[in-house]
Amino acid sequence: MKKSLVVLLSLLFTLSVNADDLEVKRTLNGASILEKMSPQPEIKKWHDTEPQQRNYPQQPPIIPHTTKGYVINQKFNKCLTCHSDQDSKTSGATPVGKSHYHDRDGSPTTKISARRYFCVQCHVPQVDAKPFMENDFKGAE
């Protein structure tokens, strides 16, 4: 009997607390937190293009195609199905740079270095997007 009373009181307390959550939440100045929903974000379109010129020395090249759905993990790297030394000859893709075949001490290796294996940590897909603000950056010549 005592146990069922405790359960009943707990249930009533929980319901009363949840009833408070149904009220519209307001900020300190009294405005509703969500007056209206945000507009739907504009989805940027991918454009497969020729590789763009780099803006500074040692800049990683920009990926000229979409990478949506590409799997890059410890066991598999989708990029290497076209860009490995062997496959780039048949696919016509740019082969992985020779710098990717050196370990952290600078010694050449036969496999891509672990620190260069995850392509998108340095390379990004290009997208036709307007800049957020004006800028007068001029790339290296």
C-alpha positions, -999 to 999 in steps of 0.1 A, spaced: 0 0 0 27 24 10 47 15 -22 17 22 -45 11 55 -28 47 66 -35 43 55 -71 10 74 -74 25 106 -59 56 103 -82 33 100 -112 13 131 -102 44 151 -96 58 141 -130 25 151 -148 25 184 -130 61 192 -140 54 181 -177 23 204 -177 46 234 -171 66 223 -202 35 229 -224 36 266 -218 53 288 -244 88 295 -233 97 332 -232 130 351 -229 137 375 -200 122 404 -220 90 385 -225 94 376 -262 85 341 -273 117 321 -281 103 309 -314 81 336 -330 83 319 -364 103 292 -381 135 300 -399 133 301 -437 144 269 -455 182 271 -462 193 275 -498 209 242 -509 241 249 -529 244 231 -562 275 210 -570 292 217 -603 316 192 -617 343 214 -633 379 216 -642 403 220 -612 406 256 -601 439 275 -598 453 274 -563 455 307 -543 488 301 -525 517 277 -525 511 243 -509 473 248 -509 455 215 -511 436 213 -544 399 218 -543 378 187 -552 360 196 -585 330 172 -579 306 162 -552 317 138 -524 282 131 -511 279 95 -501 317 88 -502 329 65 -476 362 74 -460 371 53 -429 399 32 -416 389 3 -438 380 20 -471 386 53 -489 362 59 -519 386 86 -533 413 60 -539 390 41 -563 398 67 -589 428 87 -575 452 58 -565 483 55 -587 470 23 -603 434 35 -609 441 70 -620 456 57 -652 423 42 -662 399 67 -646 417 98 -659 416 113 -624 445 133 -609 467 108 -590 474 113 -553 504 135 -548 538 119 -541 539 138 -508 511 115 -496 535 86 -498 559 97 -471 557 90 -434 560 117 -408 597 114 -407 599 120 -445 607 84 -454 591 72 -486 564 44 -483 546 22 -507 512 30 -492 495 63 -485 506 77 -452 480 74 -424 482 112 -418 472 118 -455 446 90 -458 415 111 -448 413 133 -479 386 157 -467 406 169 -437 425 191 -462 407 189 -495 372 203 -498 346 201 -526 341 233 -545 306 248 -546 292 278 -564 284 299 -533 284 337 -529 309 350 -503 293 361 -470 311 395 -473 331 414 -498 368 407 -498 397 418 -519 419 387 -515 442 381 -544 458 347 -548 496 341 -552 509 344 -587 
